[in-house]
Amino acid sequence: MNLYKTISSFGLVVMFSSLFVMTCTLLISFPFASSFSIVEQAVAHVTTIVIAAFFKIGYVVYIVGRYERGLAV
């Protein structure tokens, strides 16, 4: 039971970390694009896609941890 609580917590950490990074890359890509070079903007666009995948993985891990503890809705 404690293992699944740790798994759920890990999923939350991954989701919030990736959300922070994704927010930064979106800010670089769009509203503040004029402050960055084209290479930095391209890297930010690609990173946004990759980090979105990490967010989805974190969500799945979080849901698995909650499901195994009987907390799934």
C-alpha positions, -999 to 999 in steps of 0.1 A, spaced: 0 0 0 28 24 9 45 16 -25 15 29 -44 14 61 -23 51 66 -34 42 59 -70 13 83 -69 36 110 -53 62 104 -80 35 108 -107 25 142 -91 61 154 -90 66 144 -127 34 162 -137 42 194 -119 78 195 -130 68 189 -166 41 215 -163 66 241 -151 90 233 -179 62 233 -205 50 267 -193 86 281 -197 90 266 -232 56 280 -243 65 314 -230 98 312 -250 80 300 -281 52 326 -283 49 357 -261 86 363 -256 98 350 -289 113 383 -300 138 380 -270 152 347 -282 171 335 -312 155 312 -338 175 283 -326 163 288 -290 128 291 -302 131 258 -322 145 240 -292 116 254 -271 90 241 -296 105 206 -297 109 206 -259 73 215 -255 63 183 -274 87 161 -255 77 175 -221 40 170 -229 48 133 -232 64 133 -198 33 151 -184 11 123 -198 34 96 -184 33 113 -150 -5 114 -151 -7 77 -159 17 68 -130 -4 90 -107 -36 74 -117 -21 39 -113 -10 47 -78 -45 60 -69 -62 31 -86 -42 5 -67 -50 23 -34 -87 23 -42 -89 60 -46 -98 61 -83 -129 80 -92 
